[in-house]
Amino acid sequence: MTSAVTIPTHGGTGEQTAVAARARQVVKAYGSGETRVVALDHVDVDIARGRFTAIMGPSGSGKSTLMHCLAGLDTVTSGQIFLDETEITGLKDKKLTRLRRDRIGFVFQAFNLLPTLTALENITLPMDIAGRKPDQEWLRRVVDTVGLAGRLGHRPNQLSGGQQQRVAVARALAARPEIIFGDEPTGNLDSRAGAEVLGFLRQSVDELGQTIVMVTHDPVAASYADRVLYLADGRIVDEMHRPTAEAVLDRMKDFDARGRTS
């Protein structure tokens, strides 16, 4: 068995950074016997609080599985997942559902907006369901950050794709979660709209102190992050700080070349 790679978490000055979520020796396997497939192979990773982390890797590398396990959307075969100091592995369904609702935000490739609700109603919907009133000052900051102040009364069919995804980002931010997970959040957008949404995600980290973990295959999207983690065969094999699109693309080409020669 190849030993797991442990990625230490540090700030740019070399100081230890607070950890928002962490995985310890996480294994995720499907099937058994000869049909057993290992999606995550003894993964150790820390997700820094107040930072933007991108997860990359070839198809089948385990990047979406890792995100889903960190977010409590999927169970692990073995190992531990923590959100701050709360271990989420082993939580009963009701407690896990409440934790996801109260402490985690999600932005996915599909916008998942309700067509009969306005942008504002879509943004506040999770809090309405939970019986919580939004913090109006925070809500205004979020709406201003994502540039939706003039669109709050519009329904999804009156908004462009980029605007709909900005509503989804605002919905994730509005409840002030500890961490936001995004699975290819710009995958359905053209390059201009995608750049807008990525810029707002970046702003939410820099100006609102948000923690974001994003799975992407796009080097340009990854360049908005503070740190890129690379997965291959269910293991974290490399990382990059302060990435550029060119550096990420070159690194991905290296992995592709290794895959062809292995």
Phi, psi and omega in degrees: 000129177287136182290148180290154177263123177261123181259111178289151181251118179224154172280179183295339181267002182090357178282149178295135182256144177301145184254126179273324180208153178208151175242140179230113176052045185278127174242133172231117182232149177240141178077187180209165179062224183291339181266003183293130178240127180262112180274324176231130189240088177054061183272129170243126178203145173249137176254117185288137177288140178072020179233165180250113181248129174254143177243125183231165176160163179295166177304133180085007183282341181105007186294315179291324178298318179299314180298315181297323178290317178299326183273358182074017177273344179220150179274161176255154176284319174203166182100185185226143173239132178239138166254111191056240180258005181268120175281122183265342175292127180094353176294142175294156186306317184296315180292323179293320177298317179295319179298314179299320182292319188268336191235353185231141174246154182227139172225118184245174182299317173280138187290328178057043175263147176277123189294337183273353182258151174287171177302314180297318180295323176294321181296318185269357186306311181301322178289323177298317180297322181281355181074027181249141176271135179293148170285108189297322179295316178295317180301319178297319178299316180296313181298319178294319182298319182268003172070038184249008187306325182269006185236008188295332180272359182273146174272162185307323181289353176260005183243150174288169178301317179296321179292322178297320179290329175294325174298317179297321177295315179298321178300318179293323183281331193298328182275005180055055180289162177288331184206145176242133177249133178235125179253101183049054187294343178250013185297333181261010186249153172287171189298323181292311179295322178298319179295323177298312182295317178297322177297322179289323175298317178299316178299321183295331175285311186289321188257332183250356178073022184286154172254127183230136172238122185232127171272131179207157172251359189262117179301326179294315178299317182296332183291346176281347184276164173278333189207138177243129173257136180250127176251146172210131178053039175078011180230149173281120187247349181193166173213161178218132176257150181048058186289152166246159180301320181294317180294320179295316180299316179299319180295319178295323177297322177300317180294319179298317181296319179296321180296325180286333184262352182279000000 
